[in-house]
Amino acid sequence: MNLAQDKKPYRVKHALKFRQIEVQQIQQLTPSLLQIVLTGDDLADFVSSAFDDHVKLFIPHPDTGEIILPTVSEQGLKFPEGKAPVMRDYTPRAYDTVAKTITLEFAIHEAGPATQWALKAKVGDKIAIAGPRGSMVIPDSYQHHVLFGDETALPAIARRLAELPATAHALVIVEVDSAADQLQWQTQAQVTTHWLHRNGQSAAHIDFFDQALTQLQLPKEDYYIWIAAELKVARHLRKRLVNDFAVDKAFIKAASYWQKGTQNSGQTLADDED
């Protein structure tokens, strides 16, 4: 399968801007997914070009509520001495520049500082975001879209499906705890979803995805595969697809959205990673 020029992923850069926003609405979508709609005048020129973009959340100090933002210089970002804030990356599930809102969703497992903030958030609470600094746009012109993930990937997957045209086919494989954690997709695309249930076991199970792969029939042409999960799971899936299913690396984007046992942020996996 050749990578046609009009289907080649491409980068878009965005100007860096720090935005002060506040909680407008809170909704528990599932036992493991909390949705928060935030609003503020700073969102009037917000832009996000890719379904898996991320914004940087600046978590308020848990005791004082202070939001610490950096200054920008030629040397990069600089924070007040001794006041480096806690920051985490989250996908814009949706945004509306007319209504000046952005929707973020928080997976509730091994809760870190951002999730802890979200669980305690109230309407009117303040927070700040920055970014996205850039977007890696995967065109939606492929006939087939294969999406692997866990709860942390649900916002990006839901946004991708919402943005796909009616002519697209999507195959979605998602690990969640139980049927109560499944989402109803809002999409025009033709979607087949395989939900992998942990049923109380800890998150990040390679075996669940391995078993799913043995039963799946992947598209033979005109497809792109996107993976976002725990670090070891994302690495393993990417390696298996390349080595055991002969998938060209040019048609896979794999990212670690979290790392089990740590509070590390996500990263995109390089082509040469095992």
BELSUL-V946972 format. One record per residue. N is the residue number from 1. RES is the residue in three letters. SS is DSSP state (A for helix, B for strand, O for the rest). OMEGA is omega in whole degrees, -180 to 180 (* if undefined). BURIAL is I if it has 9 or more other ideal C-beta (glycine too) atoms within 8 Angstrom, else O. Layout:
N/RES/SS/OMEGA/BURIAL
N/RES/SS/OMEGA/BURIAL
This chain:
1/MET/O/180/O
2/ASN/O/-180/O
3/LEU/O/180/I
4/ALA/O/-176/O
5/GLN/A/-177/O
6/ASP/A/178/O
7/LYS/A/-179/I
8/LYS/O/175/O
9/PRO/O/-178/O
10/TYR/B/-177/O
11/ARG/B/174/O
12/VAL/B/178/I
13/LYS/B/178/O
14/HIS/O/176/I
15/ALA/O/-180/O
16/LEU/O/178/O
17/LYS/O/176/O
18/PHE/B/-173/I
19/ARG/B/176/I
20/GLN/B/-177/I
21/ILE/B/-180/I
22/GLU/B/-177/I
23/VAL/B/177/I
24/GLN/B/-175/O
25/GLN/B/179/O
26/ILE/B/179/I
27/GLN/B/175/O
28/GLN/B/-177/O
29/LEU/B/178/O
30/THR/B/177/I
31/PRO/O/-176/I
32/SER/O/-177/I
33/LEU/B/-179/I
34/LEU/B/-180/I
35/GLN/B/178/I
36/ILE/B/174/I
37/VAL/B/-179/I
38/LEU/B/-176/I
39/THR/B/178/I
40/GLY/O/-179/I
41/ASP/A/-179/O
42/ASP/A/-179/I
43/LEU/A/-177/I
44/ALA/A/180/O
45/ASP/A/179/O
46/PHE/O/177/I
47/VAL/O/176/O
48/SER/O/-171/I
49/SER/O/-176/I
50/ALA/O/-175/I
51/PHE/O/-180/I
52/ASP/O/172/I
53/ASP/O/171/I
54/HIS/O/171/I
55/VAL/B/178/I
56/LYS/B/176/I
57/LEU/B/174/I
58/PHE/B/-172/I
59/ILE/B/177/I
60/PRO/O/177/I
61/HIS/O/-174/I
62/PRO/O/-179/O
63/ASP/O/-175/O
64/THR/O/-175/O
65/GLY/O/-179/O
66/GLU/O/176/O
67/ILE/O/-176/I
68/ILE/O/179/I
69/LEU/O/-179/O
70/PRO/O/166/O
71/THR/B/-177/O
72/VAL/B/178/O
73/SER/B/178/O
74/GLU/O/179/O
75/GLN/O/180/O
76/GLY/B/-178/O
77/LEU/B/179/O
78/LYS/B/178/O
79/PHE/O/175/I
80/PRO/O/-176/O
81/GLU/O/178/O
82/GLY/O/-176/O
83/LYS/O/178/O
84/ALA/O/-176/O
85/PRO/O/170/I
86/VAL/B/-179/O
87/MET/B/177/I
88/ARG/B/-178/I
89/ASP/B/178/I
90/TYR/B/180/I
91/THR/O/170/I
92/PRO/O/-180/I
93/ARG/O/177/I
94/ALA/B/174/O
95/TYR/B/-177/I
96/ASP/B/-177/O
97/THR/O/177/I
98/VAL/O/178/O
99/ALA/O/-179/O
100/LYS/O/179/I
101/THR/B/171/I
102/ILE/B/-179/I
103/THR/B/176/I
104/LEU/B/179/I
105/GLU/B/-173/I
106/PHE/B/175/I
107/ALA/B/-175/I
108/ILE/O/172/I
109/HIS/O/-175/O
110/GLU/O/-168/O
111/ALA/O/175/O
112/GLY/O/-175/O
113/PRO/A/180/I
114/ALA/A/179/I
115/THR/A/178/I
116/GLN/A/176/I
117/TRP/A/-177/I
118/ALA/A/-179/I
119/LEU/A/-179/I
120/LYS/A/-172/O
121/ALA/O/176/I
122/LYS/O/176/O
123/VAL/O/-179/O
124/GLY/O/178/O
125/ASP/O/-177/I
126/LYS/B/173/I
127/ILE/B/178/I
128/ALA/B/176/I
129/ILE/B/172/I
130/ALA/B/177/I
131/GLY/O/2/I
132/PRO/O/177/I
133/ARG/O/-180/O
134/GLY/B/-180/O
135/SER/B/168/I
136/MET/B/-173/I
137/VAL/B/172/I
138/ILE/O/-176/I
139/PRO/O/180/I
140/ASP/O/-177/I
141/SER/O/173/O
142/TYR/O/176/I
143/GLN/O/-176/I
144/HIS/B/178/I
145/HIS/B/-179/I
146/VAL/B/-173/I
147/LEU/B/176/I
148/PHE/B/176/I
149/GLY/B/173/I
150/ASP/B/-177/I
151/GLU/A/-178/I
152/THR/A/-179/I
153/ALA/A/-175/I
154/LEU/A/179/I
155/PRO/A/180/I
156/ALA/A/179/I
157/ILE/A/-180/I
158/ALA/A/179/I
159/ARG/A/179/I
160/ARG/A/-179/I
161/LEU/A/179/I
162/ALA/A/-176/I
163/GLU/A/-179/O
164/LEU/O/178/I
165/PRO/O/-178/O
166/ALA/O/-180/O
167/THR/O/-175/O
168/ALA/O/173/I
169/HIS/B/179/I
170/ALA/B/174/I
171/LEU/B/-172/I
172/VAL/B/178/I
173/ILE/B/-173/I
174/VAL/B/174/I
175/GLU/B/174/I
176/VAL/B/-178/I
177/ASP/O/-175/I
178/SER/O/180/I
179/ALA/A/179/O
180/ALA/A/-178/O
181/ASP/A/180/I
182/GLN/O/178/I
183/LEU/O/169/O
184/GLN/O/-176/O
185/TRP/O/171/I
186/GLN/O/-173/O
187/THR/O/172/I
188/GLN/O/-177/O
189/ALA/O/176/I
190/GLN/B/-168/O
191/VAL/B/169/I
192/THR/B/-176/O
193/THR/B/173/I
194/HIS/B/179/I
195/TRP/B/179/O
196/LEU/B/-173/I
197/HIS/B/177/O
198/ARG/O/-179/I
199/ASN/O/174/O
200/GLY/O/177/O
201/GLN/O/179/O
202/SER/O/-177/O
203/ALA/O/175/I
204/ALA/O/-179/I
205/HIS/O/177/I
206/ILE/A/-176/I
207/ASP/A/-180/O
208/PHE/A/-180/I
209/PHE/A/177/I
210/ASP/A/179/I
211/GLN/A/179/O
212/ALA/A/-179/I
213/LEU/A/-179/I
214/THR/A/-177/O
215/GLN/A/-176/O
216/LEU/O/170/I
217/GLN/O/-178/O
218/LEU/O/177/I
219/PRO/O/-179/I
220/LYS/O/-179/O
221/GLU/O/176/O
222/ASP/O/-178/O
223/TYR/B/170/I
224/TYR/B/-178/I
225/ILE/B/-180/I
226/TRP/B/-177/I
227/ILE/B/172/I
228/ALA/B/-176/I
229/ALA/B/174/I
230/GLU/B/-171/I
231/LEU/A/-177/I
232/LYS/A/179/I
233/VAL/A/-180/I
234/ALA/A/178/I
235/ARG/A/-178/I
236/HIS/A/-180/I
237/LEU/A/-180/I
238/ARG/A/-179/I
239/LYS/A/-180/I
240/ARG/A/-179/I
241/LEU/A/180/I
242/VAL/A/-173/I
243/ASN/A/-174/O
244/ASP/A/-178/O
245/PHE/O/175/I
246/ALA/O/177/O
247/VAL/O/178/I
248/ASP/O/180/I
249/LYS/A/-179/O
250/ALA/A/-177/O
251/PHE/A/177/I
252/ILE/B/166/I
253/LYS/B/-179/I
254/ALA/B/-179/I
255/ALA/B/171/I
256/SER/B/178/I
257/TYR/B/177/I
258/TRP/B/179/I
259/GLN/O/-176/O
260/LYS/O/178/I
261/GLY/O/179/O
262/THR/O/174/O
263/GLN/O/-179/O
264/ASN/O/176/O
265/SER/O/-176/O
266/GLY/O/177/I
267/GLN/B/174/O
268/THR/B/-178/O
269/LEU/O/-179/I
270/ALA/O/-179/O
271/ASP/O/-175/O
272/ASP/O/180/O
273/GLU/O/175/O
274/ASP/O/*/O
